[in-house]
């Protein structure tokens, strides 16, 4: 089934929608490219090999960036003063420099002569390049393993969440889920990690409704899924979360440890974690450049809008966000196959024709983004605790995913809103998915809504509202001098959450780039070196 043939949308309207998205996105990209953040700078130091933490678990990258910021600021980029200090023999290596800087025993400066400036920048480039090369090697390893083991033959891919808080408990659960048919394992982060302005270190054995995202946890889970993938004869993908205040750093660690998908959407942090919009748009662009280089598929968070706004009335805001994420993603270097744009089965099931509207919305996304691996999210908002009704709703959700050609299907749990799922709940949920895929996997080719019928009309209406909203955002007078999209975010256009650009967590970690700003990681990523 081709969603293009099913919906018969006006191609001129689709082009107009993308044109509007680009017009709204360009000022935000300009803002992102003219600023840096402490997390971007820390990610760059991680690419240079700096890792570990002090006895209080404060990472050395935090100590070093904070010391540079206190003395010379981050607007020049931290790598120039850091490698200038190393060249002046303030310390024998990067780790020792960070340790000394944490005690105030290092003097940082911007080199005064062109010769010293050039030497410091060359040294920084030489130190960062191996990190980029490691990301390249991990991408090549993934491609070889997929060629050798094979990809799941059936779409959508089955996406299952595992997160106990203890990485050593997560591992056997993840392997068991793969044996039961899961194609993608997502390890949910501990609650609140997105608000930590540092990345914890090491393997962790306690968390809150999730497991901390750390480089060691990434490494352990990746090895475990490689092991079970060889047993099963198919490559098992690993997902985590590159969002929040450390988005660029977690994206970097994901590339270094060969994660395959990352939740990566600045709007989620802005709306639901009150992270400063400028901070997170800057961070998002760098992280998506890393994802593009690493061959990682991003997952965006449009489904979250529908937990705070009505899924019928706000359907067009999901479409707007998808179009914006496509624009931002491609501008950062992501290909269509890396754009796991999100949407969800969240219409009130008590509404007449609710399932028909779900099909219309899902087909609209499939039509607009035919080559994107769309991520289809299960019902949560209207899961009442009635597990029998919940199981039925999940079955309809699975059927909608099959009928509309979704690419990634997050397994819904009948105990949503009751308890953290038991292993038995996951087994039943996977049975639900397998039944629908086996019984109706080919039904899409027989699904042809009538021309100008309910589904086509609803899809056109939502697209029209999305275009109208983007046009309204663009022409609305600015009251703060911000980019139009930032103004729209400030007044609660998305998810009914008002987030002004001059407020929010992490704003103090943003700096406008100086004319002599330098970041070797950005140079390597943008020039494809």
Phi, psi and omega in degrees: 000134173254122179299332178300316181287325183292316186268330180054049178288152177291118183298328179294323178293322178295317178297321180297320180298317180291325178296318178297318180298318179295320181296324177283329184281329186302315178296330179288320176298318178300319178297316182295321182283346181260004180229160171228170179223165179298328181286324174299316181292322177294321178299322179297319178293327176295322176297332178278000174102004181280125179213181179090174183211165179279186184293343177261011177070021173275121183298147179296330178296325177294315179302315186290316179295319179297320180295317178296316182298319181295329185264315185231358182083169177254002185291344176267354191089144183277340186293326180296307178294329180293311183282339170295318179296321178294321178293330177276006176062036172294336177200157183282339182205174187295317181297314179297323177299316179297319180296316178294321180297328181294341178257003181080020186263013180235138174257124178255149179206163169266122183308138184276331182261152180297323181297313180292324178297314181297318181295318179296319182290324177295319178296320178296317179299317180296328181282326183278328185306318179301328177295317177295321179296324177295320176298318178299318180295320179293323176296317179297321178298316178302312183298321178293319181292322178294320178297319183283315185270328182094155175266158173305136185283332186256141171249150002285156171292142182267122188247119184235140181266135174229132177187102179259344189101338181245112184301329181283344169272326178299321187300305179296328177294320179295318179295321177296320179297320178297320179294334179274359174121356179291136178263336184227130177248122177252127177258105182293140179285155174303139180306130176090355181297331181298341180264358175279130180266038173201158178256121178301159182248149170084178176285135183243146184238008175214143179201179183240103183057028179172178184243135182301140174276110176226162180297320181292320176297321176300314183297316182296314181290323178299316179296321181294320180287327174298320180297311182287332177296320177294322177297319185272342182078030174206148182283128179259124183274148182243135183237144168214197192238110173258078179214174179086197187288342181247028182311309182296323181292315181293323175300318180296314178297325177296319178294321181291332184251012174061050164283159190250330178221147177221130170294124189208096183206114182298329184296327177298312179296322180295307188284317191252354175234003177054041175274140184305131183301318181295315179306311189280334174290323175296311180298320182298318183297315179297315182296324179287331172296320176297313180300319179300315181293323184278352183072029181269139175273127176273152170243129180259166194249033182300333180302330183293332179303325188279359173275340180245345178237162181287133187290342176270307182295327184257014182303323183291334177291329174296315179297317177301313181296321177299316179295321178293318179295325175297314180297310181297321181295313181292324178298327180276356176109000179287143176269167181306319184290352178259002186261085178277071183292140187261151167198173194212158178267078189235015177286141178305118184293346179280348179287140174300141178062024182300319181292323178296321177293321177301317179297319180297315181293317181293321178293324178300314178298318180295323179293314184292330185230068188296335184255005181269142177280079186299138180256119186257119188257143186280170179294138175225316187298323184253022171275115193263352189105347172282100188292335180287316175295321179298319179296322178293315178300319178297324176297318177293322176300313179299318180296318178299320178299319179291313184297329187254009173070038177289154187262323184232123184243112178281124186293122179277148182248132180292341179266013173307135180076007177245298181216164166296129190305137171280165177301324179295325177297317180297321180297315178296320180296319177294325175299319178301312180298312183298321178300312182296317180296319181287321185277330188227016184302331180257009186293338183302325182291343178261000187265108183224087178303145182295148178300132179063020177277191186303312186292313178298316182296318180295317180298317179296321180297315181296317178298318179298319178294324179296316178297316180299318180294316179296322177295319180295318179300320184290322186268348181298130180300139179278131178260347182236354184082013179275168173299147183307320180296321178294324176297319180295320177297321183296329184264006174087027181297326184250123176066013181058029180245122181268119183226092181294150183286347179258016179224177176105162183290140174091359182300325182293347179266014180253142176218141174284135183293139172282167181298332181260021180302140178217135175216108183298330178295314179298318179300313181295320181290318184283331181265358177067027183281000000 
